[in-house]
Amino acid sequence: MKRFPRHLLALAVAAALAGCSFAPPAKPPKAPEPASYTVAPAPVASAEAGGVSQRFTAGVPAVPVWWHAYGSAELDAMVDEGLRNSPSLEATRHTLESVRQQYRAEVGNALWPSLDAGGQVSRQRALGLPNIGRPTNIYNVFAGQLQLGYDFDLFGVSRNEVKQAAAQVDAQSYQFDAARRALAANIVISAVRASSLAEQVSATERLSTLAREQVDLADKAYRLGAAAHEDVLGAQRNAASIDAGLPGLRAQALRERHALAVLMGRTPDQSPAVLTLASLSLPADVPVVVPSELLSQRPDVLAAEANVRATSAQVGVATGNMFPHLSLSASLGTGAFDRARLFTGAGTIWGATAGLTQPIFHGGALRAQRKAAIANYEAAIAQYQQTVLGAFQNVADTLTALDQDALALKAAEGGETSARQSNDDAQQRYRLGSVSYPVTVASEQRWQNARVQAIQATAARLIDTAALYQAMGTPSDETVGGRGDGVPSRDGQGAR
């Protein structure tokens, strides 16, 4: 048996491996791993406020359904309903399925031979030969044929096209996961804001009532000569200022409820009942993943990494298109002018074609396409690096906010407690006749103002806690795979 020439074997191996070297590294450069998220070392625990000192435990596994830590069955039901019924999330889910199927199509088109069956039945009238027989002939043609086509992937074009499609599926799957987590966080944040605004509206309405009482009291004192006219005007300006801000606050509260309903997949008129801030428990233990783990579970970072893989494969495709393209096609069938002879040996027809194409001149288009692919790849690398930095900043900002939120709430609670006690004392002294009624009105005004500040500080702490969970890249409770469909590939890599 004649041995296969070594130089031809080496050429075949080189051609088979060429596609791998045409693409730049699919893995982005190593990301930085800061020792701490913030400029100053992150606090281990926040100041105690609202009876809770939050502990930020590093290295603890993230909690998938973190909103359960708020201890509200109503809030849990809102998030669950939103995850089931949100049209935007459903659209992202279908987009992911579309990209998955496009990947399957790319595998079928790029890596496997194509086989098609065709049949033809025709009746024709054609001119006969001059001066021989009839001037025209009428005849039937019956044919059936199998056609086989195959493109040899000598320079990795097809393999890189599949890798690009696979990376796009991965990126879309991470985007779906990010959309799902963002929806859960937005529902929690919107519910807290709706609660905060509802309580602020209630306190401001009471302030409006007290301000109008103060106007009446100042007017009576002015008519009795016990107050100046400027005192009346000042009370009127204060009441007008409160009344002017109240409609906007009410509108803001209603808009937040409408937004919450839409996030849950409802129409705005079907917004759920507003929760009270007291019904929400602030999570006391908040896991803080280390920076290296953060990059492996933040969907935006993972999507940016998948985009690097996709653009790397795109460079491989553009480079491979500059080299020879080898294709093979074959056909086998039967044909006859009479149906009775269609499947006889005499009617067998076949053909085989091998084609080799080497691009020579395309007006610089192929070279420009390769340069464009390289530019996309370099842009994807830069975007990945920016996404990593943004992830670290996101965590640093939320950690800093939570630390300051606790201090702000502690101060607001101290002011609200003092104002409430002062109001209680004023009310008791009024009942004993030692102070006038206007003193009690002014005392309650100070308490209601302090109460509004405490409501805002409480809500900010609850919201920033949800933002920290979101910044951690907590994986959702629903596993989102990339291709995950068992689609095989000819290069043996398959679906990851």
C-alpha angles and dihedrals in degrees: 000000000000113000120235109255111258095223091055091048091051090049091052092049091047091050092049092051096041094087091060093058094046093071123070119235111305092207116080120233117282110280122231117262109207118203090227134019095222135050090248117041109279113254118254089216137007127238114279112262130154087014092296132101106191116223118211104206115195121215096019115135113258120254113240099206095036095162089074086072088074089071096225120128089193092055091047090053091051093053093045091050092049092050089051101042110027109124092204091056090046090052090052090049092054091046088055091050090049092053090048091054090047087055091052089050091050090052091051095046099041107036108030134059119255122234121189133178122211138177134192135193118178140162116209141182113208137174117263126224116286114269091356121103123315121357089232135024129208116201143155127236123205119185139164124183145175116213123199123192132180134174116207109225096217097155103031099258094133094041091051091047089055092047090051092051091047092052090050089055090051091049092049091048090054090048089053090051090048091050091050094050092043090052092053091048093047092051091052093046093046092049091051092047091049090052092047094048093047091054091044090052090051093050092045092050088054089049089052091052091048091048092054090048088052090053091053092048092048091048092051091048090049092052089050091050093245095113138037124247089246088063089059092047092048091052090048092051091050092050092046091051092052093045091049092056096044099074092052091049091050091049090049091051092050092046090053091052091048090050091050091052092051091048088055092050095255132122113259093252089060095059113149123249115282115257122225118242088232090062091061119081118211109234106248098196115050118181116226113196119214116256095255091054092044091065092052096055107033106101093209091056092045091049090051089050091051089051089056089055091049094050091045090056089046089060089051091053094048091048094046091052088066092063133070120296119212122195135174128201131177136176134196127183149117134259139178144159089236127050091223091063096042097106100033124114092252090061096055113124128181143161140185129198133182118191131191120189125187116185110231109163128010100152092263092300096126093048091047091050090053092049090049090051091050090050090051090050093051090047090052090052091052092045090051091052091049091049090052092051090047091052092053091047091049091055093043092051094049093046090051092046093052092050091051093041090061091052092047092049092047090054093044091049091050091051093045092049093050092046092049093049090047090051092049090051092048092050091050093047090049090054088051090049096241096118134034126250094251087063091059091048092053091045093053090047090057090049094050091049090051089047091056090053091050091050091052093047093048092050092047091056093049092047096047090050089057089047090054092051087050092048091052090066092234108196114242122246089245111077110231112199127191113233091337092161102109093246107165123219129208093235090063096244097106123176115331 
